[in-house]
């Protein structure tokens, strides 16, 4: 029977409204009544969306037409201001297409999405649209009004697939065309290929990465498949180039992309593909080999010219090393990876490696897979473009808008790391670098190693492009030794790497970052050097394994959440994904001020207002960026505004400028700190601690607190809040130090006019 997976995605926002919703419901009802609904025919799912998508029923919820119609007729208007079509498209891609939801993409059933909308989306639809394209979904649109039509023409598979109505009463005019499209796709009288396969592109660089341990018969089959593939293609420096590598525990180059410039030469070179004995394979190392040794300009790669870079991995078993980091590094380069495996291969690994689950090809019998490999051949022949990295850590988006960093890697070169673990350390650094835009205008990288003594490998301004930085990191060799002077190395980095002459752009407000990577215990006073780095406006991350002490690393890191510890060095390459958000997204933070509001500061209150204004001056204040709160305290705390009171910098500045002194005779700072923890730094008042957004508190007092501050300050720190203590005039120095995150964050001055020098230390943490 005719078959397809049909999903209706209908606008449930105020764009439609309760009065018009019955027209939308009736349209869906009329279409379903005409279709061949059934388990083996057309399956139907429905989602209604406004602020959030609501799945009303899945493809496998109902197989009888009568049940589907009953569910549709029972729909009620959900109603909400927001119309987040982008989030709804992503929900469809994530939750409605798979086998568990009744999807039959693997059985070849066309998957069709019908979006019915009456207005522009409140959010960005790009990520959801791309996800549906990669999944091969054909998207149709029914638009009421011009705004909806313009939006759906961007979302639909083709503009001709958008049906337009001027009013809800006119929706009946869409019936025949919409039914025609849906039925045509189900009967295969309409066949539409998504953007990955619609255009055949002449130029492409293709690397075949082959498991050597598969046995003679399978290797012969793979060789024959490559021979057939090459025979049908134009080969040459202006057409298709082919590279081949084989691997077991190590990787062997068969041919570079530029080794053979003619079809005849390339076909002759295929004889070098041979089986090798072995029970173990390292896919991760093989992927890195391709990236570092084959996808390079001098080896024939035309990546810099925008020529599609494709990799077909062919494996017969699970990898003995981690594939996550190497696979991510290839994706970040824009490589389109495909994976083909036999039954014994690990499908979860292959899904990590392939740029889309539809590009994972599994078969019980390898020989059968490659004798009828039309899907693989079509993909290798037609895929074009580059991998688009999506989500909140999208490097493309972040780099162009935000990332202005000087990053120095400080690598433990001692025997605690050793030559066996060095490849994991190198891969971790390379995976970080590959996700950044390296240039004098954005991110600069420096490299040091240390054991008994520090050694500079290259400065921040030595290399101005990603390839040179990666090349140099890949050549790193350890000095060795059992003495590990971590503190001395940190001091050397501060004095020699984070200097203008070495390329530091701290005078241009580039964030200064040190990433300490170590496998051994501290053997000198590294904690005091960590404080000096903090005072020198350097943000310290720690990455550790082996015999390094996790608690000590948390004390060295700028804040404990910037300390990353793994049991095994082999886990470090994949750690790059975990560290990246903190490394490049330093704009999100919650900043609260707890200031002295007693009568004793009345004459100096303008200085306090001015101090707050100067601290927030360089901050990018916004609801999804830096949030600010101000609380005065005396005998009791008095909130001026909460973290979620204002959404713009202008509103925050006006509120601070208009702030009047609360008044009071004495300070109960301990009670105020408890109030900050329980009330101001709570979810309901705008704190984003649950989303791992850094929390900062600046406490300013001009007198001694009448109650204890140590315990409530400790509770805040345990919750991950980083307090600064600022004491003026008669403030108790010990209390200020007890409040502060560490001694570097405690400041005491005699007069309010002396607050200015404290600003740079606050900025360093908050920017």
VMD Tcl script that draws the C-alpha trace (Angstrom):
set ca {
  {0.00 0.00 0.00}
  {0.93 3.65 -0.36}
  {2.89 4.71 2.69}
  {4.27 7.84 4.34}
  {4.80 9.35 7.78}
  {2.67 12.51 7.92}
  {3.14 15.07 10.70}
  {0.89 18.10 11.13}
  {2.51 21.02 12.97}
  {-0.17 23.61 13.70}
  {0.10 27.12 15.10}
  {-1.60 27.29 18.49}
  {-0.58 30.86 19.31}
  {-2.61 34.06 19.35}
  {-1.65 34.41 15.66}
  {-4.54 32.00 15.14}
  {-6.73 32.74 18.17}
  {-9.53 30.71 19.71}
  {-12.14 31.98 17.26}
  {-10.17 30.84 14.20}
  {-8.77 27.58 15.56}
  {-11.78 25.52 14.37}
  {-10.92 26.45 10.75}
  {-7.41 24.98 11.21}
  {-8.77 21.86 12.93}
  {-11.32 21.36 10.15}
  {-8.59 21.61 7.47}
  {-6.63 18.78 9.12}
  {-9.84 16.75 9.50}
  {-10.74 17.12 5.82}
  {-7.26 16.06 4.67}
  {-7.11 13.01 6.97}
  {-10.55 11.87 5.80}
  {-9.23 11.58 2.21}
  {-6.01 9.67 3.07}
  {-5.28 5.92 3.25}
  {-4.49 5.92 6.97}
  {-3.13 2.69 8.44}
  {-0.23 0.90 10.12}
  {1.24 0.01 6.72}
  {-0.21 3.01 4.90}
  {-0.12 6.67 5.94}
  {0.64 7.19 9.61}
  {-0.33 10.52 11.16}
  {1.13 12.55 14.06}
  {0.16 16.01 15.27}
  {1.96 18.75 17.20}
  {0.52 22.08 18.32}
  {2.95 24.89 19.13}
  {3.03 28.29 20.77}
  {5.76 29.10 23.32}
  {6.54 25.37 23.52}
  {5.61 22.52 21.18}
  {2.99 20.07 22.49}
  {2.93 16.62 20.91}
  {-0.74 15.62 20.74}
  {-0.12 12.17 19.27}
  {2.71 10.22 17.63}
  {2.90 8.30 14.35}
  {2.29 5.07 16.25}
  {-0.40 6.40 18.62}
  {-3.27 5.57 16.23}
  {-3.34 3.28 13.19}
  {-7.09 3.52 12.46}
  {-8.40 6.53 10.53}
  {-11.38 6.79 12.91}
  {-9.04 7.09 15.91}
  {-6.93 9.77 14.22}
  {-10.06 11.75 13.28}
  {-11.42 11.46 16.82}
  {-8.11 12.81 18.20}
  {-8.04 15.69 15.70}
  {-11.67 16.66 16.35}
  {-10.93 16.67 20.08}
  {-8.19 19.29 19.75}
  {-8.65 22.52 21.69}
  {-6.89 25.85 21.25}
  {-3.83 26.05 23.52}
  {-3.30 29.81 23.22}
  {-0.16 31.82 24.03}
  {1.52 35.03 22.88}
  {4.65 33.35 21.53}
  {4.83 31.45 18.25}
  {8.13 29.54 18.49}
  {8.11 27.66 15.20}
  {11.88 27.12 15.39}
  {11.61 25.19 18.66}
  {8.71 23.22 17.22}
  {10.67 22.20 14.11}
  {13.53 21.01 16.32}
  {11.06 19.01 18.45}
  {9.71 17.31 15.32}
  {13.25 16.43 14.19}
  {14.22 15.14 17.65}
  {11.05 13.35 18.78}
  {8.69 12.50 15.91}
  {10.78 10.88 13.16}
  {12.49 7.93 14.86}
  {11.41 4.30 15.01}
  {10.32 4.60 18.66}
  {7.83 7.31 17.64}
  {6.53 5.24 14.73}
  {8.81 6.69 12.06}
  {9.66 4.47 9.11}
  {12.48 6.39 7.41}
  {14.68 3.28 7.54}
  {11.98 1.37 5.63}
  {12.02 4.05 2.93}
  {8.68 5.64 3.83}
  {8.62 9.35 2.85}
  {8.41 11.61 5.90}
  {6.22 14.65 5.30}
  {5.69 17.66 7.58}
  {2.75 20.03 7.06}
  {3.18 23.35 8.90}
  {0.01 25.42 9.29}
  {0.83 28.95 10.45}
  {-0.83 32.34 10.72}
  {2.10 34.62 11.54}
  {5.84 35.09 11.79}
  {7.82 32.91 14.20}
  {8.94 34.42 17.51}
  {12.24 32.51 17.37}
  {14.86 31.51 14.80}
  {13.82 28.63 12.55}
  {17.26 27.94 11.01}
  {18.46 25.09 13.25}
  {15.17 23.20 13.05}
  {14.96 23.70 9.27}
  {18.49 22.30 8.78}
  {17.75 19.33 11.06}
  {14.70 18.41 8.96}
  {16.69 18.73 5.73}
  {19.37 16.39 7.07}
  {16.66 13.92 8.07}
  {15.26 14.00 4.52}
  {11.85 15.36 5.57}
  {9.71 17.03 2.89}
  {8.15 20.14 4.46}
  {4.89 21.65 3.14}
  {3.30 24.87 4.37}
  {-0.19 26.31 4.70}
  {0.00 30.04 5.43}
  {-2.73 32.46 6.48}
  {-1.54 36.01 5.78}
  {1.61 37.50 4.26}
  {3.84 37.20 7.37}
  {3.20 33.48 7.64}
  {3.73 32.99 3.90}
  {7.16 34.66 3.95}
  {8.24 32.55 6.94}
  {7.00 29.25 5.51}
  {8.69 29.86 2.15}
  {11.97 29.81 4.09}
  {11.04 26.65 5.98}
  {9.37 24.62 3.22}
  {11.33 22.19 1.06}
  {10.34 24.28 -1.97}
  {8.48 27.60 -2.26}
  {5.91 25.93 -4.49}
  {5.02 23.70 -1.52}
  {3.55 26.69 0.39}
  {-0.22 27.14 0.00}
  {-1.55 30.60 0.86}
  {-4.88 31.86 2.16}
  {-5.87 35.46 2.86}
  {-8.16 34.50 5.74}
  {-9.06 31.46 7.82}
  {-12.38 31.13 5.97}
  {-10.35 30.71 2.75}
  {-8.49 27.64 4.05}
  {-10.85 25.33 2.16}
  {-9.14 26.50 -1.05}
  {-5.98 24.69 0.10}
  {-7.64 21.26 0.40}
  {-7.07 19.84 -3.07}
  {-3.48 21.04 -3.51}
  {-2.45 19.94 -0.01}
  {-4.05 16.52 -0.48}
  {-2.38 16.25 -3.90}
  {1.07 16.90 -2.45}
  {0.61 14.48 0.47}
  {-0.88 11.72 -1.64}
  {1.70 12.25 -4.40}
  {4.55 11.79 -1.94}
  {2.89 8.68 -0.46}
  {2.34 7.10 -3.88}
  {5.84 8.13 -5.04}
  {4.39 10.10 -7.96}
  {6.20 13.09 -6.41}
  {9.83 12.45 -5.51}
  {11.78 15.32 -3.98}
  {15.40 14.96 -2.93}
  {16.70 17.15 -0.14}
  {19.49 19.69 -0.57}
  {22.26 17.21 0.20}
  {21.48 15.20 -2.94}
  {19.79 17.55 -5.35}
  {22.94 18.81 -7.12}
  {25.86 16.79 -8.45}
  {29.07 18.67 -7.79}
  {32.15 18.05 -9.93}
  {34.91 18.92 -7.46}
  {35.22 16.92 -4.27}
  {37.95 15.44 -2.08}
  {37.04 11.93 -0.88}
  {39.02 9.91 1.67}
  {38.32 6.20 2.17}
  {39.42 5.11 5.67}
  {39.46 1.30 5.76}
  {39.73 -1.15 8.66}
  {42.66 -3.43 7.66}
  {41.54 -6.33 9.88}
  {38.33 -7.21 7.99}
  {39.77 -10.23 6.16}
  {40.77 -10.88 2.55}
  {37.28 -11.41 1.14}
  {35.89 -8.17 2.60}
  {38.95 -6.12 1.67}
  {38.63 -7.41 -1.90}
  {34.96 -6.37 -1.92}
  {35.81 -2.87 -0.65}
  {38.61 -2.53 -3.21}
  {36.21 -3.57 -5.97}
  {33.63 -1.03 -4.78}
  {36.19 1.79 -4.87}
  {37.26 0.64 -8.35}
  {33.65 0.82 -9.59}
  {33.14 4.20 -7.94}
  {36.29 5.72 -9.41}
  {35.53 4.28 -12.87}
  {32.37 6.39 -13.12}
  {33.97 9.67 -12.02}
  {36.14 12.32 -13.62}
  {39.41 12.20 -11.67}
  {41.86 15.05 -11.40}
  {42.90 18.27 -9.60}
  {39.83 20.06 -11.00}
  {37.40 17.18 -10.47}
  {37.27 14.31 -7.96}
  {40.36 13.50 -5.86}
  {40.61 10.31 -3.84}
  {42.77 9.52 -0.83}
  {42.95 6.16 0.97}
  {44.27 5.09 4.38}
  {44.08 1.76 6.21}
  {44.26 1.21 9.94}
  {44.38 -1.29 12.74}
  {46.09 -0.12 15.93}
  {48.08 2.33 13.79}
  {47.24 3.98 10.46}
  {48.97 3.49 7.09}
  {48.70 5.88 4.15}
  {47.80 4.17 0.87}
  {47.52 7.32 -1.24}
  {47.18 11.07 -0.69}
  {44.50 13.12 -2.40}
  {47.08 14.32 -4.90}
  {49.02 11.07 -5.39}
  {47.06 10.14 -8.52}
  {45.93 12.88 -10.92}
  {44.40 10.53 -13.53}
  {41.80 7.78 -13.39}
  {44.19 5.21 -14.85}
  {46.89 5.94 -12.28}
  {44.41 5.85 -9.41}
  {42.90 2.53 -10.50}
  {46.40 1.05 -10.67}
  {47.12 2.28 -7.13}
  {44.16 0.40 -5.63}
  {46.23 -2.79 -5.56}
  {47.96 -1.37 -2.48}
  {44.75 -1.91 -0.42}
  {45.54 -5.15 1.41}
  {44.30 -6.97 4.51}
  {46.44 -7.10 7.63}
  {46.05 -9.42 10.63}
  {44.81 -7.93 13.89}
  {42.03 -7.99 16.48}
  {42.20 -4.37 17.65}
  {41.43 -1.12 15.84}
  {41.88 2.50 16.93}
  {39.29 4.49 14.99}
  {39.92 7.70 16.93}
  {43.61 7.71 16.06}
  {42.76 6.91 12.42}
  {40.35 9.88 12.22}
  {43.04 12.13 13.65}
  {45.52 10.76 11.09}
  {43.21 11.78 8.26}
  {42.65 15.23 9.72}
  {46.27 15.99 10.54}
  {48.03 14.21 7.67}
  {45.66 14.05 4.70}
  {43.27 17.02 4.78}
  {46.07 19.51 4.24}
  {46.80 21.83 1.29}
  {50.24 20.38 0.70}
  {48.67 16.90 0.56}
  {46.11 17.96 -2.05}
  {43.14 19.03 0.08}
  {41.15 21.87 -1.50}
  {39.29 22.69 1.70}
  {40.40 26.33 1.63}
  {38.76 26.68 -1.81}
  {35.44 25.42 -0.48}
  {35.66 22.03 -2.21}
  {33.53 19.48 -0.25}
  {35.63 17.24 2.01}
  {34.15 13.74 2.41}
  {35.29 10.82 4.51}
  {33.92 7.27 4.26}
  {34.89 5.13 7.26}
  {34.59 1.35 6.73}
  {34.87 -0.76 9.91}
  {34.13 -4.23 11.22}
  {34.36 -3.84 15.01}
  {34.29 -1.49 17.99}
  {37.17 0.90 18.48}
  {39.68 0.44 21.29}
  {40.12 4.20 21.66}
  {37.72 7.12 21.97}
  {36.13 8.42 18.77}
  {34.20 11.40 20.20}
  {36.97 14.02 20.20}
  {38.48 13.12 16.81}
  {35.00 12.94 15.24}
  {34.10 16.36 16.63}
  {37.37 17.83 15.36}
  {36.56 16.62 11.84}
  {33.06 18.07 12.06}
  {34.47 21.39 13.23}
  {36.63 21.48 10.10}
  {33.49 21.05 8.00}
  {34.23 17.47 6.92}
  {31.18 15.44 5.85}
  {31.80 12.01 7.37}
  {29.95 8.80 6.44}
  {30.32 5.47 8.25}
  {29.75 1.93 6.95}
  {29.96 -1.03 9.27}
  {29.22 -4.70 9.61}
  {27.04 -6.15 12.35}
  {30.02 -6.33 14.77}
  {30.75 -2.60 14.41}
  {29.53 -0.25 17.16}
  {26.57 1.69 15.80}
  {26.77 4.25 18.62}
  {30.36 5.09 17.60}
  {29.38 5.35 13.95}
  {26.58 7.76 14.80}
  {29.10 9.95 16.61}
  {31.37 9.95 13.56}
  {28.81 10.46 10.77}
  {27.52 14.00 10.30}
  {23.96 12.63 10.20}
  {22.44 9.34 11.35}
  {21.18 8.88 7.78}
  {24.85 8.66 6.76}
  {25.42 5.51 8.87}
  {25.22 2.34 6.76}
  {25.03 -1.02 8.56}
  {24.75 -4.53 7.13}
  {25.10 -8.08 8.37}
  {27.20 -8.96 5.35}
  {29.75 -6.41 4.15}
  {29.90 -7.96 0.71}
  {26.17 -7.45 0.24}
  {26.44 -3.83 1.41}
  {29.06 -2.94 -1.18}
  {27.58 -4.95 -4.04}
  {24.44 -2.82 -3.83}
  {25.75 0.43 -2.38}
  {23.69 2.97 -4.31}
  {22.94 5.06 -1.19}
  {26.64 5.33 -0.33}
  {27.55 6.11 -3.93}
  {24.84 8.77 -4.20}
  {26.02 10.42 -1.00}
  {29.69 10.44 -2.04}
  {28.72 11.77 -5.47}
  {26.31 14.51 -4.49}
  {26.88 15.73 -0.95}
  {28.01 19.33 -0.98}
  {28.61 22.16 1.45}
  {30.13 21.88 4.89}
  {28.94 20.61 8.23}
  {26.93 23.24 10.11}
  {27.66 23.17 13.84}
  {24.51 24.15 15.73}
  {23.44 24.98 19.25}
  {24.42 27.49 21.94}
  {28.11 26.70 21.52}
  {28.05 27.28 17.74}
  {31.66 28.42 17.12}
  {30.75 30.42 14.01}
  {28.21 32.52 15.87}
  {30.28 32.98 18.99}
  {33.53 33.81 17.24}
  {32.13 36.57 15.08}
  {30.28 38.18 17.97}
  {32.15 37.55 21.17}
  {35.41 35.66 21.20}
  {38.38 37.96 21.81}
  {40.82 35.86 23.83}
  {44.51 35.29 24.43}
  {44.82 31.63 25.45}
  {48.04 30.08 26.75}
  {48.32 26.30 27.20}
  {50.67 25.38 30.06}
  {51.45 21.68 29.63}
  {52.98 19.33 32.19}
  {56.05 17.98 30.35}
  {57.12 15.62 33.12}
  {57.02 11.85 33.45}
  {53.66 12.23 35.21}
  {52.20 12.70 31.74}
  {54.77 10.70 29.78}
  {55.01 9.87 26.10}
  {52.12 7.35 26.28}
  {49.66 10.04 27.37}
  {51.07 12.90 25.32}
  {48.89 12.11 22.25}
  {45.76 12.59 24.39}
  {47.05 15.95 25.67}
  {47.92 17.07 22.15}
  {44.51 16.00 20.83}
  {42.75 17.88 23.63}
  {44.55 21.10 22.69}
  {43.99 20.56 18.97}
  {40.28 19.90 19.56}
  {40.07 23.22 21.41}
  {41.95 25.12 18.71}
  {39.85 23.60 15.92}
  {36.73 25.12 17.48}
  {38.19 28.64 17.56}
  {38.82 31.31 14.96}
  {42.57 31.90 15.20}
  {43.60 35.36 14.05}
  {45.13 38.59 15.41}
  {41.58 40.00 15.61}
  {39.98 37.13 17.51}
  {41.74 34.26 19.33}
  {45.49 33.95 19.80}
  {47.21 30.83 21.15}
  {50.46 30.44 23.06}
  {52.10 27.21 24.28}
  {54.43 26.40 27.18}
  {55.52 23.21 28.83}
  {57.12 22.72 32.24}
  {58.63 20.18 34.57}
  {61.45 21.35 36.84}
  {61.74 24.47 34.67}
  {59.32 26.14 32.23}
  {59.92 26.29 28.47}
  {58.13 28.46 25.93}
  {57.16 26.60 22.73}
  {55.59 29.62 21.02}
  {54.19 33.02 22.00}
  {50.69 34.43 21.51}
  {51.84 36.38 18.45}
  {54.05 33.69 16.89}
  {51.32 32.19 14.68}
  {48.31 34.00 13.21}
  {46.36 31.06 11.73}
  {44.84 27.78 12.89}
  {46.88 25.44 10.69}
  {50.26 26.67 11.96}
  {49.09 26.44 15.58}
  {47.78 22.88 15.09}
  {50.97 21.85 13.28}
  {53.16 23.10 16.12}
  {51.02 21.47 18.82}
  {51.12 18.16 16.92}
  {54.94 18.32 16.99}
  {55.15 18.83 20.78}
  {57.59 16.50 22.55}
  {57.89 16.37 26.35}
  {61.03 17.39 28.24}
  {60.56 14.65 30.86}
  {61.69 14.57 34.47}
  {60.06 13.88 37.83}
  {60.26 17.35 39.39}
  {57.13 19.43 38.79}
  {57.31 23.12 39.72}
  {53.79 24.13 38.73}
  {53.74 27.40 40.66}
  {57.03 28.57 39.16}
  {55.70 27.79 35.68}
  {52.51 29.78 36.33}
  {54.62 32.71 37.51}
  {56.79 32.44 34.39}
  {53.69 32.41 32.19}
  {52.35 35.56 33.87}
  {55.64 37.43 33.47}
  {56.60 36.21 29.99}
  {53.49 35.16 28.05}
  {50.81 37.62 29.17}
  {52.84 40.63 28.12}
  {52.24 43.06 25.27}
  {55.65 42.26 23.80}
  {54.64 38.55 23.61}
  {51.37 39.32 21.85}
  {49.02 39.87 24.79}
  {46.14 42.19 23.92}
  {45.08 42.86 27.51}
  {45.32 46.60 26.86}
  {42.60 46.11 24.21}
  {40.51 44.21 26.79}
  {41.12 40.75 25.31}
  {40.31 38.16 27.99}
  {43.53 36.52 29.20}
  {43.23 32.75 29.71}
  {45.67 30.16 31.07}
  {44.83 26.47 30.60}
  {47.00 24.34 32.89}
  {47.16 20.69 31.80}
  {48.85 18.41 34.32}
  {49.12 14.84 35.52}
  {51.18 15.26 38.68}
  {50.96 16.59 42.25}
  {51.85 20.15 43.22}
  {55.45 20.38 44.42}
  {55.67 24.13 45.04}
  {53.39 27.00 46.07}
  {51.04 27.06 43.13}
  {48.08 28.48 45.04}
  {49.71 31.84 45.71}
  {50.76 32.01 42.04}
  {47.14 31.29 41.06}
  {46.11 34.31 43.15}
  {48.76 36.43 41.40}
  {47.38 35.35 38.01}
  {43.87 36.34 39.14}
  {45.11 39.76 40.26}
  {46.94 40.02 36.92}
  {43.59 39.64 35.11}
  {44.28 36.08 33.93}
  {41.46 33.52 34.00}
  {42.92 30.12 34.96}
  {41.40 26.79 33.87}
  {42.85 23.47 35.03}
  {42.68 20.17 33.12}
  {44.09 17.25 35.05}
  {44.41 13.48 35.23}
  {46.79 10.83 36.55}
  {48.30 11.71 39.92}
  {47.03 15.30 39.98}
  {44.89 16.13 43.03}
  {41.40 17.23 41.98}
  {40.81 19.34 45.10}
  {44.12 21.16 44.63}
  {43.25 21.83 41.00}
  {39.94 23.40 42.06}
  {41.87 25.76 44.34}
  {44.20 26.79 41.51}
  {41.44 27.37 38.96}
  {39.90 30.83 38.94}
  {36.69 29.28 40.29}
  {36.17 25.57 41.11}
  {33.85 25.03 38.13}
  {36.77 25.83 35.80}
  {38.70 22.80 37.08}
  {38.24 19.70 34.89}
  {39.56 16.35 36.12}
  {39.38 12.96 34.39}
  {40.45 9.54 35.62}
  {42.21 8.67 32.40}
  {44.20 10.81 29.97}
  {42.34 9.06 27.15}
  {39.23 11.03 28.22}
  {40.89 14.40 27.64}
  {40.27 14.80 23.87}
  {36.51 14.56 24.36}
  {36.74 17.02 27.27}
  {37.24 19.81 24.73}
  {33.47 19.87 24.14}
  {32.80 20.29 27.88}
  {35.26 23.11 28.38}
  {34.37 25.14 25.27}
  {31.22 26.86 26.61}
  {33.11 28.23 29.63}
  {36.12 29.07 27.49}
  {34.30 31.14 24.90}
  {31.02 32.18 26.49}
  {32.14 34.45 29.29}
  {29.28 36.85 28.70}
  {26.61 35.04 30.71}
  {26.85 35.74 34.42}
  {24.75 36.90 37.35}
  {26.26 39.84 39.26}
  {24.80 41.00 42.58}
  {25.90 43.97 44.70}
  {25.35 43.98 48.46}
  {26.18 47.51 49.61}
  {26.29 49.38 52.90}
  {23.01 51.30 53.27}
  {23.47 52.71 56.78}
  {23.27 56.38 57.79}
  {27.06 56.43 58.24}
  {27.66 56.39 54.45}
  {25.07 59.11 53.61}
  {27.74 61.65 52.62}
  {29.63 59.02 50.60}
  {26.62 57.41 48.91}
  {27.33 59.11 45.55}
  {30.76 57.37 45.62}
  {29.02 54.01 46.14}
  {26.63 54.64 43.24}
  {29.57 55.69 41.07}
  {31.54 52.56 42.02}
  {28.66 50.28 40.96}
  {28.22 52.20 37.69}
  {31.92 51.90 36.87}
  {31.98 48.16 37.65}
  {29.09 47.50 35.27}
  {30.30 49.95 32.59}
  {32.10 47.34 30.41}
  {29.52 44.58 30.98}
  {27.21 43.38 28.21}
  {24.02 43.61 30.25}
  {20.94 41.81 28.98}
  {18.47 39.12 29.96}
  {20.50 36.40 28.21}
  {23.86 38.00 28.96}
  {24.87 39.69 32.23}
  {22.12 40.16 34.82}
  {22.59 42.64 37.68}
  {20.98 43.03 41.10}
  {21.55 45.62 43.86}
  {20.67 45.20 47.55}
  {21.35 47.66 50.40}
  {21.77 46.42 53.93}
  {21.87 47.77 57.46}
  {20.09 45.94 60.30}
  {18.14 44.21 57.53}
  {18.56 43.90 53.76}
  {16.59 46.14 51.37}
  {16.47 45.04 47.72}
  {16.80 47.83 45.15}
  {16.17 45.48 42.21}
  {16.54 41.77 41.45}
  {18.44 39.92 38.71}
  {15.32 39.68 36.57}
  {13.85 43.13 37.28}
  {15.48 44.86 34.30}
  {16.39 43.55 30.85}
  {18.51 46.37 29.43}
  {21.66 48.19 30.50}
  {19.87 51.55 30.26}
  {17.22 50.41 32.76}
  {19.87 49.16 35.20}
  {21.86 52.42 34.98}
  {18.74 54.55 35.54}
  {17.80 52.47 38.59}
  {21.28 52.85 40.11}
  {21.41 56.59 39.39}
  {18.02 57.06 41.05}
  {18.84 54.88 44.07}
  {18.33 56.55 47.47}
  {19.99 55.51 50.72}
  {17.87 53.05 52.71}
  {19.26 54.16 56.09}
  {19.91 52.34 59.34}
  {22.21 52.44 62.34}
  {24.34 49.28 62.03}
  {25.28 46.40 59.74}
  {24.10 42.79 59.96}
  {26.11 41.59 56.97}
  {25.80 37.92 57.93}
  {22.01 38.09 57.82}
  {22.23 40.00 54.52}
  {24.44 37.26 53.02}
  {21.84 34.66 53.99}
  {19.20 36.83 52.34}
  {21.30 36.98 49.18}
  {21.59 33.18 49.11}
  {17.94 32.46 49.85}
  {16.24 35.26 47.94}
  {18.35 37.26 45.49}
  {20.35 34.30 44.13}
  {17.24 32.15 43.70}
  {15.64 30.93 40.47}
  {12.44 32.87 41.12}
  {14.34 36.16 41.26}
  {16.38 35.58 38.11}
  {19.38 33.53 39.20}
  {20.65 31.17 36.50}
  {22.80 29.03 38.79}
  {20.82 25.96 37.71}
  {21.96 26.68 34.13}
  {25.61 26.81 35.31}
  {25.81 30.56 34.72}
  {28.65 31.94 36.93}
  {27.43 33.79 40.04}
  {29.31 36.79 41.46}
  {28.61 38.87 44.56}
  {30.33 42.17 45.39}
  {29.93 43.07 49.07}
  {30.79 46.65 50.08}
  {30.80 47.66 53.75}
  {32.07 50.73 55.61}
  {31.77 49.35 59.13}
  {32.08 46.17 61.14}
  {29.20 43.70 60.93}
  {27.37 43.09 64.21}
  {26.81 39.44 63.32}
  {29.07 36.67 62.03}
  {29.81 36.61 58.30}
  {31.96 33.49 58.06}
  {29.28 30.79 57.99}
  {26.81 32.52 55.59}
  {29.69 33.48 53.28}
  {30.84 29.85 53.31}
  {27.35 28.67 52.35}
  {27.34 31.05 49.36}
  {30.74 29.78 48.24}
  {29.58 26.16 48.60}
  {26.70 27.03 46.25}
  {29.24 28.23 43.66}
  {28.89 31.99 44.25}
  {32.16 33.93 43.95}
  {32.13 36.82 46.47}
  {34.34 39.93 46.40}
  {34.80 41.73 49.70}
  {35.31 45.50 49.64}
  {35.95 47.21 52.97}
  {36.04 50.98 53.43}
  {36.74 53.19 56.46}
  {35.84 51.19 59.60}
  {35.20 47.82 57.98}
  {36.75 44.83 59.71}
  {39.56 43.49 57.53}
  {39.15 39.90 58.79}
  {35.44 39.97 58.05}
  {36.09 41.24 54.52}
  {38.59 38.41 53.95}
  {36.11 35.86 55.36}
  {33.49 37.07 52.89}
  {35.79 36.98 49.85}
  {36.26 33.95 47.58}
  {40.02 34.01 48.35}
  {42.49 36.66 49.61}
  {42.90 38.04 46.07}
  {39.23 39.00 46.12}
  {39.38 40.97 49.39}
  {40.09 44.73 49.27}
  {40.37 47.27 52.03}
  {40.76 51.06 51.53}
  {40.56 54.00 53.92}
  {38.36 56.28 51.85}
  {35.65 55.82 49.20}
  {37.62 57.84 46.67}
  {40.24 55.07 46.76}
  {37.85 52.50 45.27}
  {39.03 53.15 41.69}
  {42.04 50.73 41.71}
  {39.72 47.88 42.73}
  {37.77 48.15 39.47}
  {40.22 46.23 37.26}
  {40.05 43.16 39.52}
  {36.25 43.22 39.36}
  {36.29 43.69 35.58}
  {38.67 40.76 35.10}
  {36.17 38.39 36.71}
  {33.02 39.88 35.26}
  {33.87 40.69 31.62}
}
mol new
graphics top color blue
foreach p $ca { graphics top sphere $p radius 0.5 }
foreach p [lrange $ca 0 end-1] q [lrange $ca 1 end] { graphics top cylinder $p $q radius 0.2 }
display resetview
